[in-house]
């Protein structure tokens, strides 16, 4: 879903559920803007703002989705944050090197909880309203884990062999494959793939 050697990376806002009056189709790019850091990794939406982790600056950025302006930035709790998901006034952040998940207070910047990840090669991170989901590209699985102690609640097969990005829309998991440049809509109960589409090429911006 990203390449570390890109000096400039644009956030892509995709039409997932319906096509607006502009006749955009599912998966079409409807807007884009440069990121505030040169090595973006984790990305999430808290209901109002976009949050982005940048590996090179070791920072987390709060971004206005209307124009890409940075509202504020804070120091990341780890040096290789790639998974990122929002829960109210908190950000859950995944450090893939240390295999740790941090619960960061977005108002104070203080880490309020640390969880060990129950898999060997974690990448994507998502919050479903009660539990966290972790994508593991080593075992090709998606793990639903407890926010209390990090224990595994359930696991389902990943839809591909290079699952990195992960998010939850209130009903389904969305999983990205960085090698095949695919996005999958997955049922969290069965692991069945509901929708699949190709990520648009970067040159299209």
C-alpha positions as CSV (number, residue, x, y, z in Angstrom):
1,X,0.0,0.0,0.0
2,X,3.0,2.3,0.3
3,X,6.7,2.3,-0.7
4,X,9.3,3.7,1.7
5,X,11.4,5.3,-1.1
6,X,8.6,7.6,-2.2
7,X,9.5,11.2,-1.3
8,X,5.9,12.3,-1.7
9,X,2.8,10.2,-0.9
10,X,-0.8,11.2,-1.4
11,X,-3.7,10.2,0.8
12,X,-6.4,8.6,-1.4
13,X,-10.0,9.0,-0.4
14,X,-12.0,6.2,-2.0
15,X,-15.7,5.8,-2.8
16,X,-16.6,2.6,-0.9
17,X,-20.3,2.4,-0.5
18,X,-22.0,4.7,-3.0
19,X,-21.3,6.9,-6.0
20,X,-22.0,10.7,-5.4
21,X,-23.4,13.1,-8.0
22,X,-20.0,13.3,-9.7
23,X,-20.6,9.8,-11.1
24,X,-17.6,8.4,-9.3
25,X,-17.6,4.6,-9.2
26,X,-16.6,2.3,-6.3
27,X,-12.9,2.5,-5.7
28,X,-12.4,5.8,-7.7
29,X,-10.1,8.5,-6.4
30,X,-12.3,11.5,-5.4
31,X,-9.6,13.7,-3.7
32,X,-5.9,13.6,-2.8
33,X,-3.3,15.8,-1.1
34,X,0.4,15.4,-0.1
35,X,1.1,14.0,3.3
36,X,2.9,16.1,6.0
37,X,5.7,13.5,6.3
38,X,7.9,11.8,3.7
39,X,7.5,8.2,5.0
40,X,3.8,7.7,5.9
41,X,2.7,4.4,7.3
42,X,-0.4,4.1,9.6
43,X,-3.6,5.9,8.7
44,X,-7.0,6.2,10.4
45,X,-10.0,8.5,10.7
46,X,-11.5,9.5,14.1
47,X,-14.8,10.7,12.8
48,X,-13.6,14.2,12.2
49,X,-9.9,14.2,11.4
50,X,-7.4,11.9,9.7
51,X,-4.5,10.6,11.8
52,X,-1.2,9.6,10.1
53,X,1.9,8.0,11.4
54,X,5.2,8.9,9.8
55,X,8.2,6.6,10.2
56,X,10.9,9.1,9.3
57,X,9.9,11.9,11.6
58,X,8.6,9.5,14.4
59,X,5.5,11.6,14.6
60,X,1.7,11.3,14.5
61,X,-0.2,14.0,12.5
62,X,-3.8,15.1,12.9
63,X,-4.9,16.2,9.5
64,X,-8.0,18.1,8.2
65,X,-9.5,15.8,5.5
66,X,-10.9,18.8,3.6
67,X,-7.6,20.4,2.7
68,X,-4.8,18.3,4.1
69,X,-3.8,20.9,6.7
70,X,-2.0,19.6,9.8
71,X,-4.0,20.5,12.9
72,X,-1.3,19.2,15.3
73,X,1.5,16.7,15.6
74,X,2.8,14.6,18.5
75,X,5.7,12.2,19.1
76,X,4.9,8.6,18.2
77,X,5.3,6.1,21.1
78,X,7.5,3.8,19.0
79,X,10.0,4.0,16.2
80,X,8.2,1.8,13.6
81,X,4.5,2.6,14.0
82,X,2.6,1.1,11.0
83,X,-0.8,0.1,12.4
84,X,-3.1,3.0,13.5
85,X,-6.7,3.1,14.6
86,X,-8.9,5.5,16.5
87,X,-11.1,5.0,19.6
88,X,-12.8,8.2,20.7
89,X,-10.0,10.4,22.2
90,X,-7.4,7.7,21.9
91,X,-5.2,6.3,19.2
92,X,-4.2,2.6,19.2
93,X,-0.7,2.5,17.6
94,X,1.1,-0.7,16.5
95,X,4.9,-0.8,16.6
96,X,5.8,-3.8,14.3
97,X,9.4,-4.0,15.3
98,X,8.7,-4.3,19.0
99,X,5.4,-6.1,18.5
100,X,3.7,-3.7,20.9
101,X,0.4,-1.8,20.8
102,X,0.1,1.5,22.6
103,X,-3.1,3.3,23.6
104,X,-2.2,7.0,23.2
105,X,-4.3,9.8,24.6
106,X,-4.6,12.3,21.8
107,X,-5.2,15.3,24.1
108,X,-2.2,14.7,26.4
109,X,0.1,12.6,24.1
110,X,0.5,10.2,27.0
111,X,0.6,6.4,26.5
112,X,-2.0,4.9,28.8
113,X,-1.7,1.2,28.0
114,X,0.8,-1.2,26.3
115,X,-0.2,-4.6,24.9
116,X,2.0,-7.4,23.5
117,X,0.9,-8.5,20.0
118,X,0.0,-12.3,19.9
119,X,1.6,-12.8,16.4
120,X,5.0,-12.8,14.8
121,X,4.7,-10.3,12.0
122,X,1.9,-7.8,12.7
123,X,1.1,-5.0,10.3
124,X,-2.5,-3.6,10.1
125,X,-4.5,-2.5,13.1
126,X,-8.3,-1.8,13.5
127,X,-10.8,-1.1,16.2
128,X,-14.3,-2.7,15.9
129,X,-15.9,-0.8,18.9
130,X,-15.0,-3.5,21.4
131,X,-11.9,-5.3,20.3
132,X,-8.7,-4.7,18.3
133,X,-7.9,-6.5,15.0
134,X,-4.4,-7.2,13.9
135,X,-3.3,-8.3,10.5
136,X,-0.4,-10.8,10.5
137,X,1.4,-11.3,7.1
138,X,3.6,-14.0,8.5
139,X,0.8,-16.4,9.4
140,X,-1.7,-15.0,6.9
141,X,-4.3,-14.4,9.6
142,X,-6.4,-11.7,11.1
143,X,-6.6,-11.7,14.9
144,X,-9.3,-10.2,17.1
145,X,-7.7,-9.4,20.4
146,X,-8.6,-8.1,23.9
147,X,-7.9,-4.5,24.7
148,X,-7.4,-5.5,28.3
149,X,-4.5,-7.9,28.0
150,X,-3.9,-8.5,24.3
151,X,-5.1,-12.2,24.3
152,X,-6.6,-13.6,21.2
153,X,-10.5,-13.7,21.1
154,X,-10.7,-15.2,17.6
155,X,-8.8,-15.5,14.4
156,X,-9.8,-15.8,10.7
157,X,-7.7,-16.4,7.6
158,X,-6.4,-13.3,5.8
159,X,-7.7,-12.8,2.3
160,X,-4.2,-12.6,0.8
161,X,-0.5,-13.3,1.6
162,X,0.6,-9.7,2.0
163,X,-2.0,-8.1,4.3
164,X,-0.8,-4.8,5.6
165,X,-3.5,-2.1,5.8
166,X,-6.6,-2.8,8.0
167,X,-9.7,-0.9,9.0
168,X,-13.3,-1.5,10.2
169,X,-16.4,0.3,8.8
170,X,-18.8,-0.8,11.5
171,X,-19.7,-4.1,9.8
172,X,-16.9,-5.3,7.7
173,X,-13.1,-5.4,7.8
174,X,-11.2,-3.8,4.9
175,X,-7.8,-5.3,4.2
176,X,-5.1,-4.1,1.7
177,X,-2.4,-6.2,0.0
178,X,0.7,-4.1,-0.6
179,X,2.2,-6.6,-3.2
180,X,-0.9,-7.2,-5.3
181,X,-2.3,-3.7,-4.7
182,X,-5.7,-5.1,-3.8
183,X,-8.3,-4.1,-1.3
184,X,-10.6,-6.7,0.2
185,X,-13.9,-6.3,2.1
186,X,-14.0,-9.2,4.6
187,X,-16.7,-10.6,6.9
188,X,-15.2,-10.5,10.4
189,X,-17.3,-13.6,11.5
190,X,-16.5,-16.0,8.7
191,X,-13.5,-14.5,7.0
192,X,-15.3,-14.6,3.6
193,X,-14.4,-11.9,1.1
194,X,-17.4,-9.8,0.1
195,X,-15.8,-7.3,-2.4
196,X,-12.4,-7.1,-4.1
197,X,-11.0,-4.2,-6.1
198,X,-7.7,-2.9,-7.4
199,X,-5.9,0.0,-5.8
200,X,-5.6,2.8,-8.4
201,X,-2.1,3.5,-9.7
202,X,-0.2,6.3,-8.0
203,X,0.5,8.0,-11.4
204,X,-3.3,8.7,-11.6
205,X,-3.0,11.7,-9.2
